[in-house]
Amino acid sequence: MLLHTSIASLLVAMIASVFSFGGLATQSSDIAHLVFFVFFVMGSVTFFIDTVKNA
C-alpha cells in the first residue's frame, strides 16, 4: 500500500511538471520521497526482525 501511494504521488508529480504546475509537482515529489522512505524503512525492519527470528 505504501509503495502504491509513493508511485501514485510520483506520477502526479510527473504529470504536474509536464503541465508546468511547479508547486504541485514539488509537493507531490516530496510526498513520494517521504512515503517511499517510510516503505523502505518498514521493509528493512521487517526483514531484519524476520532474519533474527528465524536464526
N, CA and C of each residue as an Amber inpcrd file, in Angstrom:
protein
   165
   0.8280000  -1.1930000   0.0000000   0.0000000   0.0000000   0.0000000
   0.8750000   1.2600000   0.0000000   1.9310000   1.2470000   0.7870000
   2.8080000   2.4170000   0.8260000   3.5260000   2.6180000  -0.5040000
   3.9610000   1.5190000  -1.0960000   4.6490000   1.6370000  -2.3750000
   3.6870000   2.1410000  -3.4510000   2.4470000   1.6940000  -3.4060000
   1.4360000   2.1600000  -4.3520000   1.2150000   3.6660000  -4.2000000
   1.1350000   4.1410000  -2.9610000   0.9450000   5.5700000  -2.6990000
   2.1430000   6.3760000  -3.1960000   3.3270000   5.8400000  -2.9870000
   4.5380000   6.5160000  -3.4390000   4.5640000   6.6360000  -4.9600000
   4.2170000   5.5630000  -5.6350000   4.2070000   5.5830000  -7.0990000
   3.1310000   6.5310000  -7.6150000   1.9650000   6.5330000  -6.9780000
   0.8930000   7.4410000  -7.3950000   1.3170000   8.8980000  -7.2270000
   1.9640000   9.2280000  -6.1130000   2.4370000  10.5930000  -5.8930000
   3.5100000  10.9760000  -6.9080000   4.3530000  10.0290000  -7.2460000
   5.3840000  10.2850000  -8.2430000   4.7600000  10.5420000  -9.6110000
   3.7290000   9.7830000  -9.9630000   3.0440000  10.0130000 -11.2390000
   2.3530000  11.3710000 -11.2660000   1.7320000  11.7570000 -10.1630000
   1.1070000  13.0830000 -10.0870000   2.1740000  14.1660000 -10.2690000
   3.3200000  13.9820000  -9.6560000   4.4100000  14.9590000  -9.7940000
   4.8930000  15.0500000 -11.2350000   5.0020000  13.9100000 -11.8950000
   5.4660000  13.9230000 -13.2860000   4.4530000  14.6100000 -14.1970000
   3.1750000  14.3190000 -14.0000000   2.1380000  14.9460000 -14.8230000
   2.0750000  16.4460000 -14.5480000   2.1870000  16.8260000 -13.2800000
   2.1540000  18.2420000 -12.9300000   3.3440000  18.9910000 -13.5180000
   4.4920000  18.3390000 -13.5540000   5.6670000  19.0190000 -14.1170000
   5.5310000  19.1870000 -15.6290000   4.8610000  18.2410000 -16.2930000
   4.6470000  18.3730000 -17.7370000   3.7690000  19.5820000 -18.0410000
   2.7690000  19.8150000 -17.2060000   1.8600000  20.9410000 -17.4190000
   2.3080000  22.2060000 -16.6950000   3.5300000  22.2380000 -16.2210000
   4.1660000  23.4040000 -15.5970000   3.4910000  23.8620000 -14.3030000
   2.9930000  22.9290000 -13.5080000   2.4980000  23.2370000 -12.1740000
   3.6280000  22.9420000 -11.1930000   4.5560000  23.8690000 -11.0770000
   5.7700000  23.6520000 -10.2910000   5.5150000  23.3640000  -8.8230000
   4.6190000  24.1050000  -8.1990000   4.3490000  23.9090000  -6.7760000
   3.7510000  22.5360000  -6.5010000   2.7940000  22.1380000  -7.3190000
   2.1550000  20.8300000  -7.1470000   3.1520000  19.7120000  -7.4210000
   3.9880000  19.8900000  -8.4160000   4.9920000  18.8770000  -8.7380000
   5.9770000  18.7090000  -7.5900000   6.3910000  19.8120000  -6.9890000
   7.3260000  19.7490000  -5.8700000   6.7190000  19.0540000  -4.6680000
   5.4730000  19.4080000  -4.3520000   4.8110000  18.7880000  -3.2000000
   4.5730000  17.3050000  -3.4350000   4.1490000  16.9220000  -4.6190000
   3.9160000  15.5120000  -4.9210000   5.2170000  14.7260000  -4.8950000
   6.2680000  15.3350000  -5.3800000   7.5690000  14.6750000  -5.3520000
   8.0540000  14.4760000  -3.9220000   7.8550000  15.4870000  -3.0860000
   8.2440000  15.3590000  -1.6740000   7.4450000  14.2680000  -0.9760000
   6.1620000  14.1940000  -1.2640000   5.3230000  13.1480000  -0.6710000
   5.7920000  11.7790000  -1.1420000   6.1040000  11.6590000  -2.4270000
   6.5810000  10.3780000  -2.9570000   7.8830000   9.9570000  -2.2760000
   8.8010000  10.8990000  -2.0780000  10.0580000  10.5790000  -1.4060000
   9.8170000  10.1390000   0.0350000   8.9720000  10.8510000   0.7380000
   8.6860000  10.5370000   2.1290000   8.0380000   9.1640000   2.2780000
   7.0240000   8.9020000   1.4730000   6.3150000   7.6220000   1.5710000
   7.2400000   6.4680000   1.1750000   8.0670000   6.6640000   0.1400000
   8.9970000   5.6090000  -0.2450000  10.0120000   5.3600000   0.8510000
  10.4880000   6.4140000   1.5170000  11.4420000   6.2400000   2.6050000
  10.8080000   5.4530000   3.7510000   9.5560000   5.7760000   4.0920000
   8.8530000   5.0430000   5.1440000   8.6920000   3.5790000   4.7350000
   8.3250000   3.3270000   3.4670000   8.2010000   1.9650000   2.9540000
   9.5290000   1.2220000   3.0780000  10.6190000   1.8800000   2.6970000
  11.9410000   1.2520000   2.7390000  12.3450000   0.9180000   4.1710000
  12.1240000   1.8410000   5.0910000  12.4810000   1.6020000   6.4950000
  11.6510000   0.4630000   7.0760000  10.3430000   0.4800000   6.8280000
   9.4890000  -0.5830000   7.3640000   9.8520000  -1.9400000   6.7670000
  10.1690000  -1.9650000   5.4840000  10.5960000  -3.2090000   4.8450000
  11.9060000  -3.7190000   5.4100000  12.8460000  -2.8110000   5.6540000
  14.1410000  -3.2050000   6.2190000  13.9920000  -3.7370000   7.6370000
  13.1690000  -3.0690000   8.4390000  12.9400000  -3.5130000   9.8210000
  12.2640000  -4.8800000   9.8250000  11.2780000  -5.0670000   8.9690000
  10.5950000  -6.3540000   8.8890000  11.5520000  -7.4510000   8.4620000
  12.4010000  -7.1720000   7.4790000  13.3900000  -8.1510000   7.0340000
  14.3540000  -8.5020000   8.1570000  14.8250000  -7.4940000   8.8860000
  15.7660000  -7.7170000   9.9870000  15.1170000  -8.5430000  11.0880000
  13.8820000  -8.2160000  11.4630000  13.1920000  -8.9570000  12.5280000
  12.9640000 -10.4050000  12.0930000  12.5650000 -10.6220000  10.8440000
  12.3440000 -11.9740000  10.3370000  13.6420000 -12.7650000  10.3130000
  14.7330000 -12.1140000   9.9290000  16.0370000 -12.7970000   9.8980000
  16.4760000 -13.1950000  11.3100000  16.3050000 -12.3160000  12.2780000
  16.6990000 -12.6100000  13.6610000  15.7950000 -13.6900000  14.2530000
  14.5170000 -13.6310000  13.9520000  13.5580000 -14.5890000  14.4910000
  13.8270000 -16.0040000  13.9680000  14.2150000 -16.1330000  12.7100000
  14.4330000 -17.4420000  12.1040000  15.8410000 -17.9690000  12.3110000
  16.7280000 -17.1850000  12.8760000  18.1150000 -17.6220000  13.0660000
  18.2670000 -18.5170000  14.2730000
